[in-house]
Amino acid sequence: MANIINPNTLTKAQQEIYFNGRCKHRHLYTEHPSCFRKEILEANGKLREGYLDIETTGFEADYHHILTYVIKVKGESKYYKGSITKEDLNAGIFDKKVCQQLVDDLSNFDVIYTYYGTGFDIKFMRTRCMYWGIIFPEFGNLQHKDIYYVTKRLLKLHRSSLEAATRFLGIEGKNHVLGKEWMLARIGDKRGLDYVMKHNIIDCDILEKLHEKLENYFKRTFNSV
């Protein structure tokens, strides 16, 4: 777990406690930031948590770009989302605007949950942002939990995919993007992009349900993105 607190993400009241308060070990919270996270943020339900899913034109970020993304607010029917546009493609800036919007939206969260985000989503987003000169959340500024590794450790399934795990646990909703809609999305067609974004929303919804099914079986710790 990354024991780093970014004071800029705290309220004024939380900053006062962070800089002047002491933890159960009698140390200043600035000396024991992990205690601040557990005793103040988590204990008071103040962590801003969300579920993230992106869709891209391919798997390698130096040859491909982001199509759409969705971040679902935990416990709410609220979504942050964005997509490329035909105008962006024609202008040759591809996912530059959507990368900036994604980073701006991530600033609304303390913790992000993904499914294999360690191996794909987070790395892809960071790579695209670095390409465009956009500052991606630096070490310690955003925490991350990859439910893929939780699932793989806790369950013995024939596959460790989101589809296999949710189907096994009776969580309905997982679908697949159709070829025609995918091709339309790649050229910036709004109908295709809207269809792909619905796929993002569904994946975020079922990821939250999977998290709820498993959360009592693993320790609540996070890593920096």
C-alpha positions in Angstrom: 0.0 0.0 0.0 1.3 3.4 -0.8 1.4 5.3 2.5 1.2 8.7 0.9 -1.5 11.4 1.4 -1.9 14.2 -1.0 -3.1 17.2 1.2 -4.6 18.9 -1.9 -7.3 16.2 -2.1 -8.4 16.8 1.6 -11.0 19.2 2.9 -9.8 22.0 5.1 -11.0 20.1 8.2 -9.2 17.0 7.1 -6.0 19.0 6.4 -6.2 20.4 9.9 -6.4 16.9 11.4 -3.7 15.6 9.0 -1.1 18.3 9.9 -1.9 18.6 13.6 -3.5 15.4 14.8 -2.0 12.3 16.2 -2.8 8.7 15.5 -3.3 5.8 18.0 0.5 5.3 18.1 0.9 9.0 19.3 2.6 10.0 16.1 1.7 12.9 14.0 -0.5 11.8 11.1 2.1 13.3 8.7 4.5 10.7 10.2 2.0 7.9 10.0 -0.2 8.7 6.9 -1.4 5.1 6.7 -3.1 5.6 10.1 -4.7 8.8 8.8 -6.2 6.9 5.9 -7.5 4.2 8.2 -8.6 6.2 11.2 -9.9 9.3 9.5 -10.7 8.7 5.9 -11.9 5.1 5.9 -13.4 5.2 9.4 -15.6 8.1 8.4 -16.5 6.8 5.0 -14.7 9.7 3.3 -12.9 7.8 0.6 -14.2 8.7 -2.8 -14.3 5.4 -4.6 -15.2 4.5 -8.2 -15.1 1.7 -10.8 -13.2 2.3 -14.0 -13.4 0.8 -17.5 -11.9 2.0 -20.8 -12.2 0.8 -24.4 -9.4 1.3 -26.9 -8.7 0.7 -30.5 -6.1 -1.9 -29.6 -3.9 -3.3 -26.9 -0.6 -1.3 -27.4 -0.8 2.3 -26.4 2.0 3.5 -28.8 -0.1 2.4 -31.8 -3.6 2.8 -30.5 -5.8 5.2 -28.5 -8.7 5.4 -26.1 -12.2 5.3 -27.6 -14.3 5.7 -24.4 -14.1 5.5 -20.7 -16.5 5.4 -17.7 -16.0 5.8 -14.0 -18.9 4.8 -11.8 -19.2 6.3 -8.4 -19.4 3.6 -5.8 -22.9 3.1 -4.3 -24.4 5.7 -6.6 -26.0 5.8 -10.1 -23.5 8.5 -11.1 -21.0 8.1 -13.9 -18.1 10.2 -15.2 -17.6 9.4 -18.9 -16.0 10.6 -22.1 -15.3 9.6 -25.7 -13.4 10.7 -28.7 -15.2 12.5 -31.5 -15.0 12.5 -35.2 -13.8 16.1 -35.1 -10.8 15.0 -32.9 -9.9 12.2 -35.3 -10.1 14.5 -38.3 -7.9 17.1 -36.5 -5.4 14.4 -35.8 -5.5 14.8 -32.0 -7.2 11.4 -31.6 -7.7 10.9 -27.8 -5.8 14.0 -26.5 -9.0 15.7 -25.2 -10.5 12.6 -23.8 -7.2 11.9 -21.9 -7.4 15.3 -20.3 -11.0 14.8 -19.4 -10.2 11.4 -17.9 -7.4 12.8 -15.7 -9.8 15.6 -14.6 -12.5 13.1 -13.7 -10.0 10.9 -11.8 -9.3 13.9 -9.5 -12.7 13.3 -8.0 -11.6 10.0 -6.6 -9.3 8.6 -3.9 -9.6 5.0 -4.9 -10.3 3.4 -8.3 -11.3 -0.3 -8.8 -10.6 -2.0 -12.1 -10.6 -5.5 -13.6 -7.1 -6.2 -14.8 -6.4 -2.5 -14.7 -2.8 -3.2 -13.5 -2.0 -5.0 -16.7 -4.0 -2.9 -19.1 -6.3 0.1 -18.2 -3.9 2.0 -15.9 -0.8 1.4 -18.1 -2.7 2.3 -21.3 -4.1 5.5 -19.8 -0.7 6.6 -18.4 1.0 5.9 -21.7 -1.5 7.9 -23.7 -1.3 10.8 -21.2 2.5 10.9 -21.3 2.4 10.9 -25.1 0.2 14.0 -25.1 2.1 15.7 -22.2 -0.8 15.4 -19.8 0.1 14.8 -16.2 -1.3 11.5 -15.1 -1.9 11.0 -11.3 1.6 10.7 -9.8 2.6 8.1 -7.3 0.6 8.3 -4.1 -2.1 10.6 -5.5 -4.6 8.0 -6.5 -5.1 4.5 -5.0 -6.0 1.4 -6.9 -7.4 -2.0 -6.3 -7.4 -4.6 -9.1 -10.4 -7.0 -8.6 -8.9 -9.4 -11.2 -6.1 -10.4 -8.7 -8.6 -10.6 -5.9 -10.8 -13.0 -8.0 -7.8 -15.1 -9.1 -6.6 -15.5 -5.5 -10.0 -16.2 -3.9 -11.8 -18.3 -6.6 -10.8 -21.4 -8.6 -12.4 -20.8 -11.9 -11.7 -22.2 -15.4 -10.9 -18.6 -16.4 -10.2 -15.5 -14.4 -12.1 -13.2 -16.8 -14.8 -10.7 -15.6 -17.3 -12.6 -17.6 -16.4 -16.0 -16.0 -16.4 -14.6 -12.5 -19.7 -12.7 -12.7 -21.5 -15.5 -14.5 -20.4 -18.0 -11.9 -21.7 -15.8 -9.1 -25.0 -15.1 -10.8 -24.3 -11.5 -11.7 -26.1 -10.7 -15.0 -25.3 -8.1 -17.6 -22.0 -8.9 -19.2 -22.1 -8.4 -23.0 -19.7 -8.2 -26.0 -19.3 -5.3 -28.4 -20.4 -6.2 -31.9 -18.1 -5.9 -34.8 -20.1 -3.3 -36.8 -20.6 -1.0 -33.8 -16.9 -1.4 -32.9 -15.9 -0.3 -36.5 -18.2 2.6 -36.4 -16.7 3.7 -33.0 -13.2 3.6 -34.4 -14.1 6.2 -37.1 -15.8 8.5 -34.5 -19.4 7.6 -35.4 -21.5 8.7 -32.4 -23.9 5.7 -32.6 -20.9 3.4 -32.4 -19.3 5.3 -29.6 -22.5 5.4 -27.6 -22.9 1.7 -28.0 -19.3 1.1 -26.8 -19.8 3.4 -23.8 -22.9 1.3 -22.8 -20.5 -1.6 -22.7 -18.2 0.4 -20.3 -21.2 1.2 -18.1 -22.2 -2.4 -17.9 -18.7 -3.5 -17.0 -18.5 -0.9 -14.2 -21.9 -2.0 -12.9 -21.0 -5.7 -12.7 -17.6 -5.0 -11.4 -19.1 -3.2 -8.4 -21.4 -6.2 -7.8 -18.5 -8.6 -8.1 -16.6 -6.4 -5.6 -19.5 -6.6 -3.2 -19.6 -10.4 -3.4 -15.9 -10.7 -2.6 -15.2 -7.8 -0.3 -15.6 -9.7 3.0 -12.9 -12.2 1.9 -9.9 -9.9 1.4 -8.1 -7.2 3.3 -9.0 -3.6 2.4 -5.6 -2.4 1.2 -4.7 -0.4 -1.9 -1.7 0.3 -4.2 -0.9 3.6 -5.9 -1.8 3.7 -9.6 
